[in-house]
Amino acid sequence: MTGSRAARAAWRTLVAAGLASAIAAGCSTATPAPTPAAEPLVTLASAEAYSSVLRLRLGFLEQAGQIEDLQVRLARAEEIQSAIGAGEFQLAFVVAEPDPQVWAAPIASVPIRLVANAANPLAEIDVGDLRSIFAGNLTDWQELGAPARAVRVISQEPQFETTRAFQRDMLGGGQIGGGAIVAPSGWAMAQAVGDDPGAIGYLMCNDLTPRIRPLRIAGEGQPQSREASTRLFAIALHPPTGVALEFLLWAQSPSGQQTMLTNCSP
């Protein structure tokens, strides 16, 4: 009897263990494998384009509500061309005429503004004086009727389209002297001019901040239209799809354009 009861107990233990294994196995086969998270869209942006693309990203994601689905990475222009050509990234943004070998779409034309520190009392500057300032020949604001203060010229990289357009269209072909401090981007320009009461520079209008303000350019005693602008392009190896396409369509929409051109009213 004792041996029989022991055998039955051992048998029940084996059956229970077998049922537990079967249940566990059944549960594991019935539970679907987790769906892998969708890869976020990582788009590249040049230094000139970066702050504009961040504005567009914020506006788009406020509408879409999924901030992890779209990331912006800063890259040098030559890195962008190489990465897009090799198919390493689906989308990039540049401020320059794109390579004809890649797919490209215009996003916006962004005006350039001549800017000074907010403490500067001048509202406009004669184009001749402007050329003298950027050439390094006019060195004190007192010469223009403002309080005595050294002029600090801030430029952007000479290869930037913003710099080329500023020299061509706002300086009328005038040169930027070697004494200028070079800011590596528009937002760096805004910070540098905002930090120095004697500073003057130029940037895309959507980089304007409350610490700086635009200066009008006058010629021959009358305000003169000396406008310049740059063009933001999206580039890709192939026509974009999915989130990339949705982002571009929104950027070109009235809502996207309004977001892009914040602070750009004359």
Secondary structure, 3 states (H helix, E strand, C coil): CHHHHHHHHHHHHHHHHHHHHHHHHHHHHHCCCCCCCCCCEEEEECCCCHHHHHHHHHHHHHHHCCHHHEEEEECCHHHHHHHHHCCCCCCEEECCCCCCCCEEEEEEEEEEEEEEECCCCCCEEEHHHHHHHHHCCCCEHHHHCCCCCECEEEEECCCCHHHHHHHHHHCCCCCCCCCCEEECCHHHHHHHHHHCCCEEEEEEHHHCCCCEEECEEEECCEECCCCCEEEEEEEECCCCCHHHHHHHHHHHCHHHHHHHCCCCCC
